[in-house]
Amino acid sequence: MAVTRLKRKDRKNKARANNKQRIIKQLLATPVIKNVDVDALKAQFSASAPAAAPAPVAATTTEASAE
C-alpha cells in the first residue's frame, strides 16, 4: 500500500507555524515602555485639549455669521 502525502496541508501547516513564529518575533522586538509618569501625561493632554478645541468651533461660527 502506497503512502499518500498531503502536500497542500503540509504547506499550510508549515506556513501557519512560520506565521506564528514571525508574530512572536515581532512582539519581542517591540521595546517595553517602563517608568511612565501617567499623571504628567494626563496633565499634558488635559492642558492642551481644551485650549485647542474651542478655536475651531469659534472659527466655524464666525464663518457662518459672515455669510
Phi and psi restraints in degrees (range 20) as a CNS / XPLOR table:
assign (resid 1 and name C) (resid 2 and name N)
       (resid 2 and name CA) (resid 2 and name C) 1.0 -82.8 20.0 2
assign (resid 2 and name N) (resid 2 and name CA)
       (resid 2 and name C) (resid 3 and name N) 1.0 152.1 20.0 2
assign (resid 2 and name C) (resid 3 and name N)
       (resid 3 and name CA) (resid 3 and name C) 1.0 -95.0 20.0 2
assign (resid 3 and name N) (resid 3 and name CA)
       (resid 3 and name C) (resid 4 and name N) 1.0 126.7 20.0 2
assign (resid 3 and name C) (resid 4 and name N)
       (resid 4 and name CA) (resid 4 and name C) 1.0 -98.3 20.0 2
assign (resid 4 and name N) (resid 4 and name CA)
       (resid 4 and name C) (resid 5 and name N) 1.0 127.8 20.0 2
assign (resid 4 and name C) (resid 5 and name N)
       (resid 5 and name CA) (resid 5 and name C) 1.0 -96.9 20.0 2
assign (resid 5 and name N) (resid 5 and name CA)
       (resid 5 and name C) (resid 6 and name N) 1.0 131.2 20.0 2
assign (resid 5 and name C) (resid 6 and name N)
       (resid 6 and name CA) (resid 6 and name C) 1.0 -89.0 20.0 2
assign (resid 6 and name N) (resid 6 and name CA)
       (resid 6 and name C) (resid 7 and name N) 1.0 89.3 20.0 2
assign (resid 6 and name C) (resid 7 and name N)
       (resid 7 and name CA) (resid 7 and name C) 1.0 -68.7 20.0 2
assign (resid 7 and name N) (resid 7 and name CA)
       (resid 7 and name C) (resid 8 and name N) 1.0 -41.3 20.0 2
assign (resid 7 and name C) (resid 8 and name N)
       (resid 8 and name CA) (resid 8 and name C) 1.0 -64.9 20.0 2
assign (resid 8 and name N) (resid 8 and name CA)
       (resid 8 and name C) (resid 9 and name N) 1.0 -43.0 20.0 2
assign (resid 8 and name C) (resid 9 and name N)
       (resid 9 and name CA) (resid 9 and name C) 1.0 -65.4 20.0 2
assign (resid 9 and name N) (resid 9 and name CA)
       (resid 9 and name C) (resid 10 and name N) 1.0 -37.9 20.0 2
assign (resid 9 and name C) (resid 10 and name N)
       (resid 10 and name CA) (resid 10 and name C) 1.0 -62.6 20.0 2
assign (resid 10 and name N) (resid 10 and name CA)
       (resid 10 and name C) (resid 11 and name N) 1.0 -43.3 20.0 2
assign (resid 10 and name C) (resid 11 and name N)
       (resid 11 and name CA) (resid 11 and name C) 1.0 -64.9 20.0 2
assign (resid 11 and name N) (resid 11 and name CA)
       (resid 11 and name C) (resid 12 and name N) 1.0 -40.1 20.0 2
assign (resid 11 and name C) (resid 12 and name N)
       (resid 12 and name CA) (resid 12 and name C) 1.0 -65.4 20.0 2
assign (resid 12 and name N) (resid 12 and name CA)
       (resid 12 and name C) (resid 13 and name N) 1.0 -42.5 20.0 2
assign (resid 12 and name C) (resid 13 and name N)
       (resid 13 and name CA) (resid 13 and name C) 1.0 -64.9 20.0 2
assign (resid 13 and name N) (resid 13 and name CA)
       (resid 13 and name C) (resid 14 and name N) 1.0 -40.2 20.0 2
assign (resid 13 and name C) (resid 14 and name N)
       (resid 14 and name CA) (resid 14 and name C) 1.0 -67.3 20.0 2
assign (resid 14 and name N) (resid 14 and name CA)
       (resid 14 and name C) (resid 15 and name N) 1.0 -40.6 20.0 2
assign (resid 14 and name C) (resid 15 and name N)
       (resid 15 and name CA) (resid 15 and name C) 1.0 -65.1 20.0 2
assign (resid 15 and name N) (resid 15 and name CA)
       (resid 15 and name C) (resid 16 and name N) 1.0 -39.8 20.0 2
assign (resid 15 and name C) (resid 16 and name N)
       (resid 16 and name CA) (resid 16 and name C) 1.0 -63.3 20.0 2
assign (resid 16 and name N) (resid 16 and name CA)
       (resid 16 and name C) (resid 17 and name N) 1.0 -42.8 20.0 2
assign (resid 16 and name C) (resid 17 and name N)
       (resid 17 and name CA) (resid 17 and name C) 1.0 -65.0 20.0 2
assign (resid 17 and name N) (resid 17 and name CA)
       (resid 17 and name C) (resid 18 and name N) 1.0 -41.5 20.0 2
assign (resid 17 and name C) (resid 18 and name N)
       (resid 18 and name CA) (resid 18 and name C) 1.0 -65.4 20.0 2
assign (resid 18 and name N) (resid 18 and name CA)
       (resid 18 and name C) (resid 19 and name N) 1.0 -38.5 20.0 2
assign (resid 18 and name C) (resid 19 and name N)
       (resid 19 and name CA) (resid 19 and name C) 1.0 -64.2 20.0 2
assign (resid 19 and name N) (resid 19 and name CA)
       (resid 19 and name C) (resid 20 and name N) 1.0 -42.0 20.0 2
assign (resid 19 and name C) (resid 20 and name N)
       (resid 20 and name CA) (resid 20 and name C) 1.0 -64.1 20.0 2
assign (resid 20 and name N) (resid 20 and name CA)
       (resid 20 and name C) (resid 21 and name N) 1.0 -41.0 20.0 2
assign (resid 20 and name C) (resid 21 and name N)
       (resid 21 and name CA) (resid 21 and name C) 1.0 -64.4 20.0 2
assign (resid 21 and name N) (resid 21 and name CA)
       (resid 21 and name C) (resid 22 and name N) 1.0 -39.7 20.0 2
assign (resid 21 and name C) (resid 22 and name N)
       (resid 22 and name CA) (resid 22 and name C) 1.0 -65.0 20.0 2
assign (resid 22 and name N) (resid 22 and name CA)
       (resid 22 and name C) (resid 23 and name N) 1.0 -40.7 20.0 2
assign (resid 22 and name C) (resid 23 and name N)
       (resid 23 and name CA) (resid 23 and name C) 1.0 -63.4 20.0 2
assign (resid 23 and name N) (resid 23 and name CA)
       (resid 23 and name C) (resid 24 and name N) 1.0 -43.0 20.0 2
assign (resid 23 and name C) (resid 24 and name N)
       (resid 24 and name CA) (resid 24 and name C) 1.0 -64.0 20.0 2
assign (resid 24 and name N) (resid 24 and name CA)
       (resid 24 and name C) (resid 25 and name N) 1.0 -41.2 20.0 2
assign (resid 24 and name C) (resid 25 and name N)
       (resid 25 and name CA) (resid 25 and name C) 1.0 -64.1 20.0 2
assign (resid 25 and name N) (resid 25 and name CA)
       (resid 25 and name C) (resid 26 and name N) 1.0 -39.2 20.0 2
assign (resid 25 and name C) (resid 26 and name N)
       (resid 26 and name CA) (resid 26 and name C) 1.0 -66.1 20.0 2
assign (resid 26 and name N) (resid 26 and name CA)
       (resid 26 and name C) (resid 27 and name N) 1.0 -39.8 20.0 2
assign (resid 26 and name C) (resid 27 and name N)
       (resid 27 and name CA) (resid 27 and name C) 1.0 -66.7 20.0 2
assign (resid 27 and name N) (resid 27 and name CA)
       (resid 27 and name C) (resid 28 and name N) 1.0 -36.8 20.0 2
assign (resid 27 and name C) (resid 28 and name N)
       (resid 28 and name CA) (resid 28 and name C) 1.0 -73.9 20.0 2
assign (resid 28 and name N) (resid 28 and name CA)
       (resid 28 and name C) (resid 29 and name N) 1.0 -24.3 20.0 2
assign (resid 28 and name C) (resid 29 and name N)
       (resid 29 and name CA) (resid 29 and name C) 1.0 -77.2 20.0 2
assign (resid 29 and name N) (resid 29 and name CA)
       (resid 29 and name C) (resid 30 and name N) 1.0 -23.2 20.0 2
assign (resid 29 and name C) (resid 30 and name N)
       (resid 30 and name CA) (resid 30 and name C) 1.0 -74.4 20.0 2
assign (resid 30 and name N) (resid 30 and name CA)
       (resid 30 and name C) (resid 31 and name N) 1.0 133.2 20.0 2
assign (resid 30 and name C) (resid 31 and name N)
       (resid 31 and name CA) (resid 31 and name C) 1.0 -71.6 20.0 2
assign (resid 31 and name N) (resid 31 and name CA)
       (resid 31 and name C) (resid 32 and name N) 1.0 148.5 20.0 2
assign (resid 31 and name C) (resid 32 and name N)
       (resid 32 and name CA) (resid 32 and name C) 1.0 -89.0 20.0 2
assign (resid 32 and name N) (resid 32 and name CA)
       (resid 32 and name C) (resid 33 and name N) 1.0 128.6 20.0 2
assign (resid 32 and name C) (resid 33 and name N)
       (resid 33 and name CA) (resid 33 and name C) 1.0 -84.3 20.0 2
assign (resid 33 and name N) (resid 33 and name CA)
       (resid 33 and name C) (resid 34 and name N) 1.0 125.1 20.0 2
assign (resid 33 and name C) (resid 34 and name N)
       (resid 34 and name CA) (resid 34 and name C) 1.0 -126.3 20.0 2
assign (resid 34 and name N) (resid 34 and name CA)
       (resid 34 and name C) (resid 35 and name N) 1.0 158.4 20.0 2
assign (resid 34 and name C) (resid 35 and name N)
       (resid 35 and name CA) (resid 35 and name C) 1.0 54.9 20.0 2
assign (resid 35 and name N) (resid 35 and name CA)
       (resid 35 and name C) (resid 36 and name N) 1.0 52.6 20.0 2
assign (resid 35 and name C) (resid 36 and name N)
       (resid 36 and name CA) (resid 36 and name C) 1.0 -93.9 20.0 2
assign (resid 36 and name N) (resid 36 and name CA)
       (resid 36 and name C) (resid 37 and name N) 1.0 129.7 20.0 2
assign (resid 36 and name C) (resid 37 and name N)
       (resid 37 and name CA) (resid 37 and name C) 1.0 -85.8 20.0 2
assign (resid 37 and name N) (resid 37 and name CA)
       (resid 37 and name C) (resid 38 and name N) 1.0 98.9 20.0 2
assign (resid 37 and name C) (resid 38 and name N)
       (resid 38 and name CA) (resid 38 and name C) 1.0 -66.9 20.0 2
assign (resid 38 and name N) (resid 38 and name CA)
       (resid 38 and name C) (resid 39 and name N) 1.0 -38.9 20.0 2
assign (resid 38 and name C) (resid 39 and name N)
       (resid 39 and name CA) (resid 39 and name C) 1.0 -64.2 20.0 2
assign (resid 39 and name N) (resid 39 and name CA)
       (resid 39 and name C) (resid 40 and name N) 1.0 -37.8 20.0 2
assign (resid 39 and name C) (resid 40 and name N)
       (resid 40 and name CA) (resid 40 and name C) 1.0 -66.9 20.0 2
assign (resid 40 and name N) (resid 40 and name CA)
       (resid 40 and name C) (resid 41 and name N) 1.0 -39.1 20.0 2
assign (resid 40 and name C) (resid 41 and name N)
       (resid 41 and name CA) (resid 41 and name C) 1.0 -65.5 20.0 2
assign (resid 41 and name N) (resid 41 and name CA)
       (resid 41 and name C) (resid 42 and name N) 1.0 -42.7 20.0 2
assign (resid 41 and name C) (resid 42 and name N)
       (resid 42 and name CA) (resid 42 and name C) 1.0 -62.9 20.0 2
assign (resid 42 and name N) (resid 42 and name CA)
       (resid 42 and name C) (resid 43 and name N) 1.0 -40.9 20.0 2
assign (resid 42 and name C) (resid 43 and name N)
       (resid 43 and name CA) (resid 43 and name C) 1.0 -65.7 20.0 2
assign (resid 43 and name N) (resid 43 and name CA)
       (resid 43 and name C) (resid 44 and name N) 1.0 -37.6 20.0 2
assign (resid 43 and name C) (resid 44 and name N)
       (resid 44 and name CA) (resid 44 and name C) 1.0 -64.9 20.0 2
assign (resid 44 and name N) (resid 44 and name CA)
       (resid 44 and name C) (resid 45 and name N) 1.0 -44.1 20.0 2
assign (resid 44 and name C) (resid 45 and name N)
       (resid 45 and name CA) (resid 45 and name C) 1.0 -72.5 20.0 2
assign (resid 45 and name N) (resid 45 and name CA)
       (resid 45 and name C) (resid 46 and name N) 1.0 -37.2 20.0 2
assign (resid 45 and name C) (resid 46 and name N)
       (resid 46 and name CA) (resid 46 and name C) 1.0 -71.4 20.0 2
assign (resid 46 and name N) (resid 46 and name CA)
       (resid 46 and name C) (resid 47 and name N) 1.0 -28.8 20.0 2
assign (resid 46 and name C) (resid 47 and name N)
       (resid 47 and name CA) (resid 47 and name C) 1.0 -77.4 20.0 2
assign (resid 47 and name N) (resid 47 and name CA)
       (resid 47 and name C) (resid 48 and name N) 1.0 -36.8 20.0 2
assign (resid 47 and name C) (resid 48 and name N)
       (resid 48 and name CA) (resid 48 and name C) 1.0 -87.3 20.0 2
assign (resid 48 and name N) (resid 48 and name CA)
       (resid 48 and name C) (resid 49 and name N) 1.0 -29.3 20.0 2
assign (resid 48 and name C) (resid 49 and name N)
       (resid 49 and name CA) (resid 49 and name C) 1.0 -67.5 20.0 2
assign (resid 49 and name N) (resid 49 and name CA)
       (resid 49 and name C) (resid 50 and name N) 1.0 -49.5 20.0 2
assign (resid 49 and name C) (resid 50 and name N)
       (resid 50 and name CA) (resid 50 and name C) 1.0 -65.8 20.0 2
assign (resid 50 and name N) (resid 50 and name CA)
       (resid 50 and name C) (resid 51 and name N) 1.0 -31.6 20.0 2
assign (resid 50 and name C) (resid 51 and name N)
       (resid 51 and name CA) (resid 51 and name C) 1.0 -70.1 20.0 2
assign (resid 51 and name N) (resid 51 and name CA)
       (resid 51 and name C) (resid 52 and name N) 1.0 -34.9 20.0 2
assign (resid 51 and name C) (resid 52 and name N)
       (resid 52 and name CA) (resid 52 and name C) 1.0 -85.0 20.0 2
assign (resid 52 and name N) (resid 52 and name CA)
       (resid 52 and name C) (resid 53 and name N) 1.0 -28.9 20.0 2
assign (resid 52 and name C) (resid 53 and name N)
       (resid 53 and name CA) (resid 53 and name C) 1.0 -69.3 20.0 2
assign (resid 53 and name N) (resid 53 and name CA)
       (resid 53 and name C) (resid 54 and name N) 1.0 -44.4 20.0 2
assign (resid 53 and name C) (resid 54 and name N)
       (resid 54 and name CA) (resid 54 and name C) 1.0 -68.3 20.0 2
assign (resid 54 and name N) (resid 54 and name CA)
       (resid 54 and name C) (resid 55 and name N) 1.0 -26.2 20.0 2
assign (resid 54 and name C) (resid 55 and name N)
       (resid 55 and name CA) (resid 55 and name C) 1.0 -61.6 20.0 2
assign (resid 55 and name N) (resid 55 and name CA)
       (resid 55 and name C) (resid 56 and name N) 1.0 -48.3 20.0 2
assign (resid 55 and name C) (resid 56 and name N)
       (resid 56 and name CA) (resid 56 and name C) 1.0 -66.4 20.0 2
assign (resid 56 and name N) (resid 56 and name CA)
       (resid 56 and name C) (resid 57 and name N) 1.0 -32.6 20.0 2
assign (resid 56 and name C) (resid 57 and name N)
       (resid 57 and name CA) (resid 57 and name C) 1.0 -66.5 20.0 2
assign (resid 57 and name N) (resid 57 and name CA)
       (resid 57 and name C) (resid 58 and name N) 1.0 -41.9 20.0 2
assign (resid 57 and name C) (resid 58 and name N)
       (resid 58 and name CA) (resid 58 and name C) 1.0 -66.7 20.0 2
assign (resid 58 and name N) (resid 58 and name CA)
       (resid 58 and name C) (resid 59 and name N) 1.0 -36.4 20.0 2
assign (resid 58 and name C) (resid 59 and name N)
       (resid 59 and name CA) (resid 59 and name C) 1.0 -65.6 20.0 2
assign (resid 59 and name N) (resid 59 and name CA)
       (resid 59 and name C) (resid 60 and name N) 1.0 -38.2 20.0 2
assign (resid 59 and name C) (resid 60 and name N)
       (resid 60 and name CA) (resid 60 and name C) 1.0 -71.4 20.0 2
assign (resid 60 and name N) (resid 60 and name CA)
       (resid 60 and name C) (resid 61 and name N) 1.0 -33.7 20.0 2
assign (resid 60 and name C) (resid 61 and name N)
       (resid 61 and name CA) (resid 61 and name C) 1.0 -73.1 20.0 2
assign (resid 61 and name N) (resid 61 and name CA)
       (resid 61 and name C) (resid 62 and name N) 1.0 -34.4 20.0 2
assign (resid 61 and name C) (resid 62 and name N)
       (resid 62 and name CA) (resid 62 and name C) 1.0 -71.7 20.0 2
assign (resid 62 and name N) (resid 62 and name CA)
       (resid 62 and name C) (resid 63 and name N) 1.0 -33.1 20.0 2
assign (resid 62 and name C) (resid 63 and name N)
       (resid 63 and name CA) (resid 63 and name C) 1.0 -67.7 20.0 2
assign (resid 63 and name N) (resid 63 and name CA)
       (resid 63 and name C) (resid 64 and name N) 1.0 -38.6 20.0 2
assign (resid 63 and name C) (resid 64 and name N)
       (resid 64 and name CA) (resid 64 and name C) 1.0 -69.2 20.0 2
assign (resid 64 and name N) (resid 64 and name CA)
       (resid 64 and name C) (resid 65 and name N) 1.0 -37.2 20.0 2
assign (resid 64 and name C) (resid 65 and name N)
       (resid 65 and name CA) (resid 65 and name C) 1.0 -75.6 20.0 2
assign (resid 65 and name N) (resid 65 and name CA)
       (resid 65 and name C) (resid 66 and name N) 1.0 -26.5 20.0 2
assign (resid 65 and name C) (resid 66 and name N)
       (resid 66 and name CA) (resid 66 and name C) 1.0 -72.4 20.0 2
assign (resid 66 and name N) (resid 66 and name CA)
       (resid 66 and name C) (resid 67 and name N) 1.0 -29.8 20.0 2
